[in-house]
Every structure is written in C-alpha cells, then in structure tokens.
Amino acid sequence: MTDPIVITRHVARPAHEVWRLCTTATGLSRWWWPIYPDTTYEFDARPRRHYSIRSQAGEVGVTGDFFVVEPCSELEFSWVWDEPDPISDHVRVVLVGRDAATTELTVTHTMVEPSPESHLEHVTEWNEVLDRLAALKD
C-alpha cells in the first residue's frame, strides 16, 4: 500500500458554503465533472447513506457510503469506481474555517490496491476537481 493521497485547498468561502458545495447534488454539479453534461449526482450526506456520481458520456462513475458526517467539518466515506472488479477505497474530507471568508479543505484518499499509475491518476483527478471548487465564482 502506498501513502495516502493528501491534497489541501484554500477556498474563498465560509465553511458552511463549502460544506453545501461538497454535500449536495446542486453544489457538486457546479464543480464535480461539469465537463460531462449528463453527470448525475445522487447524494444523501448522512451516516450509513449512499452516494453515486456517474456520467455515461465520461464513461466514469463512483459510488460509496458515508461513515462520518460532521456538518461543516468532516466527511468520511467509501470510494468505489464503477469497474468490473471494484475495490473500496477510503476518503476523508476535513473543513477548517480559517476566518469568516476562507475555508481550508483537505482530502485524504487511502487507496487499497494502488498501482503507481492509478495513484498518479487519482492525484491528478483530485487536483482537477479541487481546483474547480477553489475557482468557483458566484
């Protein structure tokens, strides 16, 4: 097992706004795979509830279940790509309000069976989506 992927972004929004962008279908649709117009977001950010983000056009999908849901501060969930032999990774997202208008968001993605290629792909993809989140304008 390789070291977990840890990526941090400073988002120019208060923690409650970043939380909404990360935990609702409407919020996610603004920054998570907007390049695929058919992306669907099924999201119920409560413990032991399921989520699904899929795009046929992008030929990509991820699903999982929430373990920890602490509003405006922490999410932990499984991460399972739509693949013939799915493997369940673990993701933790922590939000820390740095001031009234800035939130530090840290994603820790622990991969169960990473190859060097898949590890690099995940780093690239997390950076892309988090850059879009940080760059969001109202």
C-alpha positions as YAML, in Angstrom:
chain: A
units: angstrom
residues:
- id: 1
  name: MET
  ca: [0.00, 0.00, 0.00]
- id: 2
  name: THR
  ca: [1.30, 3.45, -0.88]
- id: 3
  name: ASP
  ca: [0.94, 6.51, 1.29]
- id: 4
  name: PRO
  ca: [-2.48, 8.14, 1.23]
- id: 5
  name: ILE
  ca: [-3.10, 10.97, -1.18]
- id: 6
  name: VAL
  ca: [-3.42, 14.22, 0.79]
- id: 7
  name: ILE
  ca: [-4.45, 17.39, -1.02]
- id: 8
  name: THR
  ca: [-5.34, 20.74, 0.54]
- id: 9
  name: ARG
  ca: [-7.04, 23.78, -0.95]
- id: 10
  name: HIS
  ca: [-7.99, 27.15, 0.48]
- id: 11
  name: VAL
  ca: [-11.46, 28.08, -0.71]
- id: 12
  name: ALA
  ca: [-12.56, 31.71, -0.51]
- id: 13
  name: ARG
  ca: [-15.91, 30.85, 1.10]
- id: 14
  name: PRO
  ca: [-17.10, 30.25, 4.65]
- id: 15
  name: ALA
  ca: [-17.15, 26.64, 5.84]
- id: 16
  name: HIS
  ca: [-20.95, 26.33, 5.65]
- id: 17
  name: GLU
  ca: [-20.89, 27.25, 1.94]
- id: 18
  name: VAL
  ca: [-18.05, 24.83, 1.17]
- id: 19
  name: TRP
  ca: [-19.96, 22.13, 3.07]
- id: 20
  name: ARG
  ca: [-23.05, 22.71, 0.91]
- id: 21
  name: LEU
  ca: [-20.94, 22.60, -2.26]
- id: 22
  name: CYS
  ca: [-19.46, 19.26, -1.15]
- id: 23
  name: THR
  ca: [-22.55, 17.54, 0.21]
- id: 24
  name: THR
  ca: [-25.46, 18.36, -2.09]
- id: 25
  name: ALA
  ca: [-26.23, 17.36, -5.67]
- id: 26
  name: THR
  ca: [-26.80, 21.01, -6.57]
- id: 27
  name: GLY
  ca: [-23.47, 22.05, -5.03]
- id: 28
  name: LEU
  ca: [-21.48, 19.21, -6.57]
- id: 29
  name: SER
  ca: [-22.92, 19.84, -10.03]
- id: 30
  name: ARG
  ca: [-21.16, 23.22, -10.04]
- id: 31
  name: TRP
  ca: [-17.65, 21.78, -9.83]
- id: 32
  name: TRP
  ca: [-17.53, 17.97, -9.94]
- id: 33
  name: TRP
  ca: [-17.37, 16.77, -13.57]
- id: 34
  name: PRO
  ca: [-19.22, 19.75, -15.09]
- id: 35
  name: ILE
  ca: [-17.42, 18.83, -18.32]
- id: 36
  name: TYR
  ca: [-19.86, 15.93, -18.69]
- id: 37
  name: PRO
  ca: [-23.36, 17.36, -19.18]
- id: 38
  name: ASP
  ca: [-25.07, 14.05, -18.37]
- id: 39
  name: THR
  ca: [-23.46, 13.65, -14.93]
- id: 40
  name: THR
  ca: [-25.94, 12.55, -12.27]
- id: 41
  name: TYR
  ca: [-25.45, 13.25, -8.58]
- id: 42
  name: GLU
  ca: [-27.29, 11.14, -6.01]
- id: 43
  name: PHE
  ca: [-26.15, 12.37, -2.64]
- id: 44
  name: ASP
  ca: [-27.51, 11.83, 0.87]
- id: 45
  name: ALA
  ca: [-24.74, 13.03, 3.19]
- id: 46
  name: ARG
  ca: [-25.85, 11.24, 6.34]
- id: 47
  name: PRO
  ca: [-24.15, 8.33, 8.13]
- id: 48
  name: ARG
  ca: [-24.82, 4.93, 6.56]
- id: 49
  name: ARG
  ca: [-26.34, 6.56, 3.47]
- id: 50
  name: HIS
  ca: [-25.25, 6.06, -0.13]
- id: 51
  name: TYR
  ca: [-23.96, 8.37, -2.84]
- id: 52
  name: SER
  ca: [-23.42, 7.99, -6.56]
- id: 53
  name: ILE
  ca: [-21.83, 10.25, -9.19]
- id: 54
  name: ARG
  ca: [-21.96, 8.94, -12.77]
- id: 55
  name: SER
  ca: [-21.54, 10.06, -16.35]
- id: 56
  name: GLN
  ca: [-22.17, 7.88, -19.38]
- id: 57
  name: ALA
  ca: [-20.53, 10.45, -21.66]
- id: 58
  name: GLY
  ca: [-17.40, 10.43, -19.50]
- id: 59
  name: GLU
  ca: [-17.61, 6.64, -19.05]
- id: 60
  name: VAL
  ca: [-16.98, 7.15, -15.36]
- id: 61
  name: GLY
  ca: [-18.76, 6.64, -12.08]
- id: 62
  name: VAL
  ca: [-18.07, 6.41, -8.38]
- id: 63
  name: THR
  ca: [-20.27, 5.24, -5.52]
- id: 64
  name: GLY
  ca: [-19.95, 4.68, -1.82]
- id: 65
  name: ASP
  ca: [-21.39, 5.02, 1.64]
- id: 66
  name: PHE
  ca: [-20.91, 7.69, 4.28]
- id: 67
  name: PHE
  ca: [-19.39, 6.69, 7.62]
- id: 68
  name: VAL
  ca: [-18.79, 10.03, 9.35]
- id: 69
  name: VAL
  ca: [-20.80, 13.18, 8.67]
- id: 70
  name: GLU
  ca: [-19.99, 16.13, 10.93]
- id: 71
  name: PRO
  ca: [-21.66, 19.18, 9.34]
- id: 72
  name: CYS
  ca: [-19.26, 21.89, 8.23]
- id: 73
  name: SER
  ca: [-16.22, 19.96, 9.44]
- id: 74
  name: GLU
  ca: [-15.77, 16.33, 8.35]
- id: 75
  name: LEU
  ca: [-16.90, 13.63, 5.93]
- id: 76
  name: GLU
  ca: [-15.65, 10.06, 5.69]
- id: 77
  name: PHE
  ca: [-16.88, 7.68, 3.04]
- id: 78
  name: SER
  ca: [-16.03, 4.70, 0.89]
- id: 79
  name: TRP
  ca: [-14.94, 5.31, -2.71]
- id: 80
  name: VAL
  ca: [-15.73, 2.63, -5.29]
- id: 81
  name: TRP
  ca: [-15.13, 3.21, -9.01]
- id: 82
  name: ASP
  ca: [-17.57, 1.62, -11.46]
- id: 83
  name: GLU
  ca: [-15.23, -1.13, -12.65]
- id: 84
  name: PRO
  ca: [-15.51, -4.85, -13.36]
- id: 85
  name: ASP
  ca: [-13.60, -5.64, -10.14]
- id: 86
  name: PRO
  ca: [-14.46, -2.77, -7.79]
- id: 87
  name: ILE
  ca: [-12.25, -2.04, -4.80]
- id: 88
  name: SER
  ca: [-13.43, 0.09, -1.89]
- id: 89
  name: ASP
  ca: [-11.04, 2.92, -1.01]
- id: 90
  name: HIS
  ca: [-11.49, 5.33, 1.90]
- id: 91
  name: VAL
  ca: [-11.82, 9.12, 1.64]
- id: 92
  name: ARG
  ca: [-11.79, 11.69, 4.43]
- id: 93
  name: VAL
  ca: [-12.61, 15.37, 3.83]
- id: 94
  name: VAL
  ca: [-11.88, 17.89, 6.57]
- id: 95
  name: LEU
  ca: [-13.01, 21.52, 6.51]
- id: 96
  name: VAL
  ca: [-11.41, 24.13, 8.76]
- id: 97
  name: GLY
  ca: [-12.68, 27.69, 8.74]
- id: 98
  name: ARG
  ca: [-9.56, 29.86, 8.69]
- id: 99
  name: ASP
  ca: [-11.57, 33.05, 9.02]
- id: 100
  name: ALA
  ca: [-15.11, 34.22, 8.22]
- id: 101
  name: ALA
  ca: [-14.48, 34.02, 4.46]
- id: 102
  name: THR
  ca: [-11.88, 31.27, 3.96]
- id: 103
  name: THR
  ca: [-12.04, 27.50, 4.44]
- id: 104
  name: GLU
  ca: [-9.17, 25.07, 4.31]
- id: 105
  name: LEU
  ca: [-10.32, 21.80, 2.72]
- id: 106
  name: THR
  ca: [-8.14, 18.70, 2.98]
- id: 107
  name: VAL
  ca: [-8.89, 15.45, 1.17]
- id: 108
  name: THR
  ca: [-7.15, 12.25, 2.28]
- id: 109
  name: HIS
  ca: [-7.73, 9.35, -0.11]
- id: 110
  name: THR
  ca: [-6.43, 5.98, 1.07]
- id: 111
  name: MET
  ca: [-6.23, 3.51, -1.79]
- id: 112
  name: VAL
  ca: [-6.47, -0.20, -1.03]
- id: 113
  name: GLU
  ca: [-4.58, -1.60, -4.03]
- id: 114
  name: PRO
  ca: [-2.92, 1.27, -5.87]
- id: 115
  name: SER
  ca: [-0.62, 0.85, -8.80]
- id: 116
  name: PRO
  ca: [1.80, 3.72, -9.40]
- id: 117
  name: GLU
  ca: [-0.33, 4.67, -12.43]
- id: 118
  name: SER
  ca: [-3.64, 4.70, -10.55]
- id: 119
  name: HIS
  ca: [-2.08, 6.63, -7.66]
- id: 120
  name: LEU
  ca: [-0.89, 9.32, -10.08]
- id: 121
  name: GLU
  ca: [-4.30, 9.37, -11.84]
- id: 122
  name: HIS
  ca: [-6.06, 9.92, -8.51]
- id: 123
  name: VAL
  ca: [-3.68, 12.73, -7.55]
- id: 124
  name: THR
  ca: [-4.30, 14.40, -10.92]
- id: 125
  name: GLU
  ca: [-8.08, 13.99, -10.73]
- id: 126
  name: TRP
  ca: [-8.37, 15.23, -7.14]
- id: 127
  name: ASN
  ca: [-6.27, 18.27, -8.05]
- id: 128
  name: GLU
  ca: [-8.50, 18.99, -11.06]
- id: 129
  name: VAL
  ca: [-11.79, 18.83, -9.15]
- id: 130
  name: LEU
  ca: [-10.47, 20.74, -6.14]
- id: 131
  name: ASP
  ca: [-9.03, 23.44, -8.41]
- id: 132
  name: ARG
  ca: [-12.51, 23.86, -9.92]
- id: 133
  name: LEU
  ca: [-14.03, 24.10, -6.42]
- id: 134
  name: ALA
  ca: [-11.50, 26.72, -5.32]
- id: 135
  name: ALA
  ca: [-12.04, 28.73, -8.51]
- id: 136
  name: LEU
  ca: [-15.86, 28.83, -8.30]
- id: 137
  name: LYS
  ca: [-17.42, 32.24, -8.68]
- id: 138
  name: ASP
  ca: [-20.95, 33.04, -7.52]
...
